[in-house]
Amino acid sequence: MVHVVTKGAKVAEGKQRAGDSQSISRAIAVLRAVADRPGASLGEIAKDTGLARSTVQRLVGSLTSEGLLTKTFGQQGVHLGMELARLGAKVNLNARSLLMPLMEELHREIGDNIDLTVLDHGEVLVIEQIASNEDIRVISFVGRRHPIYCTANGKAHLGQIPRNEALALLGDSLERMTPNTLTDPKAVMAQVDAFREVGLYIDREEFGIDACAVATTLPEIGGQKLAISIAMPAARFKRREEDAKAALLAFRRKMQATFGKSI
């Protein structure tokens, strides 16, 4: 049997889908507003979301009936519901397993060394790594620790924390690893501040001779501050720097599109 769908029916279906998507987006906006302001009134939620108060009242009613929001007896305003906690407890946020497919895709495009790192006790810790395909390469491995002040990932992690905390981590004196290493903590932070504007952090032979890298920060996963980098010998980096930068920014956008901006 052949089902014939008229043009009018297709238009109506399209409008319904658009309406459903809009309702979901508005419901998520309400949930985020309540998360940021527990006990908010309907008027406060409307102000924070830019939605009409009547729309907020309808959405709060629907979300409350599903247990996602609650109006607790004896407390004013709206609070997050226990159903959110139940659902959240079932989410296994493992950065390595979540990001490996995207890292493999990035590696197929670039071919050079890729490090996924976290900030751990003032150092850069490699938690996942894909080695370069090239004969001449920058070597890294899972579990390796790097200085925070002279590596691309380290600068990215410095850009993720408040300036006073970053300066405290750097201390008063920094070891010169190569002739290019910045040893003045204030100079390092000035560079970090400049890099933060574009979202890319660069090491030009500051940690090791003939080794360069570019990194970017990623949304937190499971409370971990993450950064990812591409490292390669200086001559190749000079040729492929713009490719590496574009690939990392695309990786971050893809991660956000896949998992959301706040994981």
N, C-alpha and C positions, 0 to 999 in steps of 0.2 A: 504494500500500500504506500502511495506517495502522499506525503503531507505537504500541502500548499500553504505557505505563510504569506499573507498579504503585506503590502508595504506599510499599511497603517498599523498592522500588528507588530511589525518589526520596530517601528518608531515608538510605539507604546512600550514594548519590551525594553528598548534602549533607555527611555525615560525612567522606567522603573529601576533599572540597574544603576543609573546615575543617582536616583533618589536614595537607593539603598546605600550606595557608597558614601553619599553625603551624610546620611544618618549615622553610619558607623564612625565617620570622621568627627562628627559632632559629639558622639558618645565618648570617644577617646579623649577629646578636648575637655569634656566635663570631668572624666576620671583624673586626668592630669592636673586640672585645676584643684580638685579636692585633695589630691596627693600633696600639692604644694601648699595648700591652705586647709588643713584639717579643721572641721567644724564650720566651714564656710556656709554662709546663708545663700539662698537661691539668688538674691540680688548680687552678692559678691561673685558668685560663679558666673553669672551673666556678664558682669563687668570684666572679669578676667578672660572670658572666652569670646566676648563680643557677640554672644547669642542673645536672642530675645528671652526675657524672663519666662514667658510662657513655654518656649522651647526647652529651656533648662528644666522647668518644672515637669514637663512630660518625660524628658530623658532621665531625670533623677528618679521618677516613679518607675520607669521600666528597668533601670539598673538596680534599683532597690529590690524589686520583685525577683531579680535573678541573684541577689546576694552580693552583687559587685559594689554596691553602696549600702549604707545603713544610716538610719536616724536613731541613735541610741537613746533609750529612755534616760532622762535626767541630764542629757547633754544637748547643747544647742547645735544647730546646723547639721551638715552632712559629713559623714566619715566614710573611709574606704571599708568595704565589707570583707568578711572572712573568706568568701569564695575566691577573692583575689589571692589571699595567702595560700589557700589550698591549691590553686592552679600554679602559683609561683613555685611552690615546693616541688612540683613535678618537673620543673625545668632544670635540665642538667647543662650548666653553662661552663663548658670546657673549651677554653680559647683554642687549644691546639687542634682538637677534633673539628671544631666549627670552622676554623679558618684554613685548614689544610687544603681542601678542594680549591679555594680561591688562590692560595699560595702556589699550588701546582699550575694553575692557569697562568698566573703571573710569571712563573718560571719558564713555561713554554714560550712566552712572549719575549722574555729578556735573556734567559739562559745563564745569568750570573748568580752569585751567591745571594741567598735571601735569608735574613734573620728576623724572627719574631721574638721580641724581648719584653721583659717587665722590669720595673724598678724594684730592686730588692736590697734593703739595707744600704742604701746609698750607692749601689752599683747597678750596672746593666747586666741582667741575667738572660742568656739565650734559652728560650723554652721550646723553640722549634726552628728547624733550619733545613734548607734545601741547598745542596752544594752546586757549585758552578759546573757547567758542561765544558768549559774551556780548559785548554792545557795549562795556561798561565792563569792562576786564579788567586783570590783572597780566601784564606782558610778560616773556617769557623766550625763550631760544633755545639750541640745541645749541652747545656750545663756550663758553658764557658762564661766567664765574667769579664766585663770590660769597664774601664773608667767611665765616669759619667760626663767628664768635662771635655774630652777630646775625641769623642766618637759621635757619629751622626745620631745613633739611637739615644746615646746619653743626653745630647742636647735636646732631642725631642722630649725625653722624660723630664728634663729641667723645665721645659716649656709647659708641662702639664701641672706643675705645682706652684704655689704662691712664691713670689720672688724672695721673700725673707727666708722661707724654708730652703729654697734652692741655694741661696748664698750660704746658709748654715751647712748644707751638705758639702759645698765646695771648700769651706774652711779658708784659711789665710794664705796658704802656699800650695801650688800645684806643680807636680813633677813635669819637667820638659821631656816629652817622649821623642819628639823630632824637632828640627829647626822651625817647623810651622806651628808647634803647639802653643796655644795661648796659656800663660801661667798666671795671669791676673784675673781673679774671680769676677771682678766688675767688667772686664773686657769680654769674658766668656758670656756673662749675662747680657751684655749689650748685643752680642752676636745672636744669642738665643732670642732676644726680643725682636730683632730684625727678621730672623727666620720665621718667627711665629706669625708674622704678617702674611706670609705666603703659604704657611703650613708645611714647609719643607726644610729639613735641617741637614747641613752638609759637613762632611769631614774631608778636607783636602790634604791628605798626607799628614794629618795632625797626630794620629795614633801610631801609624807605621809608615815607613818610607815606601813609596810606590803603591800605596793602598788608599783608595778613596771610597766614599759611600754617601748615599743620600737616604734620608729616612722621613717618615711621616708618622704622626700620631694617629691612633685609632680609638673608637669608642670603647669604654671600659666593658669588660666581660667578667662577670662574677666579682666585681669590685677591683679587678686588676687594671693598672694603668699600662696600656700596651703601645708598642711602637713597632714598625716594620721597616726594614731597610734593604737596599740593593747595594752590594759592595763589589768592586772590581779594580783591577790594576789602573794606575793613574792614566796611562796612555789611552786605554779603552774608555775610561770614564770621560776623558776629554771629548772623545768622539760621540759617546752615547749618553751624555749627561741629560740632555733634554728628553730623550726617549725614556730614561729611567724615571725622571721627574713626572712625566705624563702618565707612565704606567702606575706609579704609586698613588697619584691622585685618583686615577680611575679605580684602583683597588679599593681605596677608601670609600668612594661613592658606591661601588658595587656592594661592599660590606654593609653600608648603611641602608641601601635599597633591599638587601636580603634579610637583614636582622633587625633593622630599625636603628635610630640614632642613639637610643639609650637602652642598652642591652642589660 
